[in-house]
Amino acid sequence: MRHEDLIKQMTAKQKVAFLTGKNEWESREYPQFGIPGLFFSDGPSGVRRQEGAGDHLGLNPSVPATCFPSPSTLANSWEEQLEEKVGEALGREAVLQNIHVLLAPGLNIKRNPLCGRNFEYFSEDPYLSGKMAAAAIRGIQKNGVGACAKHFAVNSQEERRMALNAKLDEKTLRELYLTGFEIAVEEGHPQAVMSAYNEINGIYANENEFLLTQILRKEWGFDGFVVTDWGGGNDFTEGVKSGSTLQMPGCGLDSARELLQALEDGKITEEQIDERVDELLDAALTIPKKVAEKRQQLENPVKVYSENHKIAEEAAEKSAVLLKNEDAILPLKQDRKIAIIGDFAFEPRYQGAGSSCVRAIRVETIVDLADKMGLPIVGAARGYQRNGKEDKKREKEALELAEQADIVLYFLGLAESLETEGKDRKDINIAQNQIQLLHELARKNPNIVAVLSTGSVVNTWWKGDCKAILLDGLAGEAGAGAVWKLLTGECNPSGKLTETWLRSYEDTPSYPDYPAKERDLVYKEGIFVGYRYFDKNHIPVSYPFGYGLSYTTFAYRDLRTDENGIRLYVKNTGPREGSEIVQMYISLPESRIVRPEKELKGFYKVHLLPGEEKEVAIPFDDKTFRFFCERCGKWKTEKGTYQILVGASSQDIRLKSSVFVEGTQTETEESEDLRQDKQNSLKKEDKKGNSAKRILLNRNDPLSSMIYARNPVARLIAHGMKRKIDRAEKEGQPVDLNTLFRYNMPFRAIAKMTEGMVSMKMVDSMLKMINGHFCSGLCSLVKEFFRNQKANKAYEKELKQNI
Ligand code: BGC
C-alpha cells in the first residue's frame, strides 16, 4: 500500500465515506489529514465544468470551453499524435478550470449503428479504439490532469442502459470488447477507469471482480482507481470488494453506513476497504498538486483558448473523409459560381448531446466565413427545416438559387436530437425532407457537392445525386473553417472511416435484437461485428472500414515482412501533397478456430509531397497473432502461415505477403479449441416478450417497468413518461433527457442520484407502494426519510470530529 500511514490515522467511518462522492462532481476531502477532494468533469469533446446545479446529462449550462471534433470524427484521422495533441489541449483547459479528472475518453465498441452514443466512441475495431484512446489519455495526463477511460465494459446500447445485461462469451468479451481497454491501459496508463452501467453475464460491471480485479488490475497492471458511472452503483459493498473505488455522484452517507454494517457483519474486511482507500488517496494526494503547479505555469487563458481553437480546426481538417469525388469536382475551381444550401451551413451540427455537450466558445459557420473565401458565391439558402418538417418556401428559394450556380454546396446531416446519450436512433436515415430536396436540387443542377454532418453511420442510397461527398462528421467549433479549407483544396482530405458504412440497417448482425427491450442483450454475433462480419458473409457495403479518398493518389510497393513487422514504400503519385493511412491486416486462411477473415493489427499515416516516396514500417506486437482460447482461459497463438494484407482500406488491399508463426499450441489443443469455440457460440434465444401481467418490481427494475406495476398511479406515471418521450420523437423535438434518463433508470438510482435525500430503504418503501402496499409503503417512506436525514447529519459531524 502506498499510503499506509495515513490510512492508519483514518477511522473506519472516514474510510468508507471517502469511497462515496461528496456531491455531483466532487469526491470528499479531509482537510484534517491534508487530503483534498477531486473535481470531476466530462469530456471527451471539450471540458464541461458545471458551476451551478450539476447534472450528468449536459442539461444545465457549463463554463465556456473549446469544442473539439467528436471522438467518432477525430478517430477518422487515424492519427495518434493528433489525438494526443487534442488530449493535451483538453488537459490544458481542464487545468485552467481547476479540474482534476476529465471523464474521457469513451472507447466502447460500436456494435450497432443505432447506439445513440456512437459519436462519443472511436470505432468498431478494438485495436484502433485502443490506440486512439491511449493517445488521448497520454495527452490529457501530460498536464497533470487524470484521464478516465470509460465505460468499462460492453456498453453498447443507450436505452435501458442501467438495466441491461450484456450476455456474451469470453472470447468475444476479450477479443472485441476488452482489447481496446487493454491497449488504453497498457499504453495510456489512465489514472481512472469508469465502470459501465450494465451487467455483464449477470454481474454489474461495477461489481465484477473478474473485470475490475482479475483483468484490469492483475492482468493489465492498472494501478489507478475505478469510479462508477454516474448513479451506476448498485450494491456498494460488492462494488468495493470487487475493485470499484469510488461511487459517484455523492449520495449522502447511506451507502457508507451500509458498508460499515457489512464490515461489522464480516462481509468485507478492513484490508479490502483499505486497498480502495489507498487507490483513491493516491489520486487525491497527487493530481490536485500537479494541476495547481501546472496552473501556475499556464500563461494567459485567452491565449490557451485561441490556440485550442486552432487545434480544433487542425483536428477537423485532418479528420474529414472524402467519400466521393466524381469528375474531380473538388477542390473547387476559383471561377465556378457557388450556391450554399442547407440549414447546417447557417447553424452547424458540430457536437453530440448529453454529458459530453460543451458550451462552445466560438462556433464558426459556413455562411459567416463564406465572404472571406474569395469565391464567386451567388447566395445561401437554408433549404429545409432540420426537424424534418416540410417547408415549401425554403425549398423554392433553394431551388432557384441552385439554378444560378455552377456548383451547389449542399449541407446535410443528422439533427441534434438524433445523436444523444440516453437514447438510440430508430434508423440510419437522414431526414426525408433533406433527401427530397437533394433530389430536386440534382435535377436543377447536376454538380452537387454534399457536406455531411453526422457522428454516426447513415445510409447513403442518395449518393447518386451527388458528384462529391465530404464527411465532416461532428467537427467541433472550428469545423466550418476546416470545411472551407478542404473544399478549396487548401487542405487535402486525409481521413478514413473507422466504421463500416453499411447499405441498409438490416445488414447489421445485431439488427434482429437491437435495442433489447428487456433485461438481456445477447451478443449473438460474437466477434463478428463491423467489417469482421461483412467480410465473412460477403455482404456489400456502401463504404468499407478504412475507406477515404484524397485529392492525390498513392502507390504502394515492395512489401517486406520479417518476424518483427513489415516495411514498404508509399509514393505520392498525384499533383498535390497529401497523407495516406496505410493499414495492416492479418489473416490466417487455414485457421482451425473461429476467426475473422482479416483483422486490423497496425496502421500508419504518412505525409507525402507530390512525387515523394517514403518507407513505412509497421511493427508486429503482442496482439498481432493472438486469439483468446476459452478452453484454457488464455491468449494463445495459432501455428500457421499468416497472410499480411496491406491496404488503403479493408477492401482495397494493395500488397500481400506472408509470415510463418510457430504458435503456442499443440495439434490436440487446437482441435479442442475448435470444438469449444463452436459450442460456445451463443444459441439464438427468444426475446422475452412483454408480459401483460402485473409484476412485483424490485430495486433493479427500470422505472419504465412501472407499466406492469400493481399500483395504478405508478402505471399512470410510467405511461405519462412514455407518452412524453413518444410525442417529442413524433414531433421531431429533442427528447427531454431528464425524462428519458428517469424512464430508463432503475429504482436504486433514485437513492444513488439524489445527494443523500433518498436512502435505499426509502427506495424499498417506494417499491412497496408501487407493488400494491401503498399505505404501509408510505408510512415507512416518511419514517425512513427522517431517519436518513438524522443519520446523515450525525455521520457528517463524526467525520469532522475524527470519530
Ligand atoms: C455518462 C458518463 C458521464 C457521466 C457524468 C453519465 O451519464 O454515462 O459518460 O461521464 O454521466 O456526466
Boltz pocket constraint, residues with backbone or C-beta under 6 A from the ligand:
constraints:
  - pocket:
      binder: B
      contacts: [[A, 42], [A, 43], [A, 55], [A, 56], [A, 57], [A, 103], [A, 150], [A, 229], [A, 230], [A, 355]]
      max_distance: 6.0
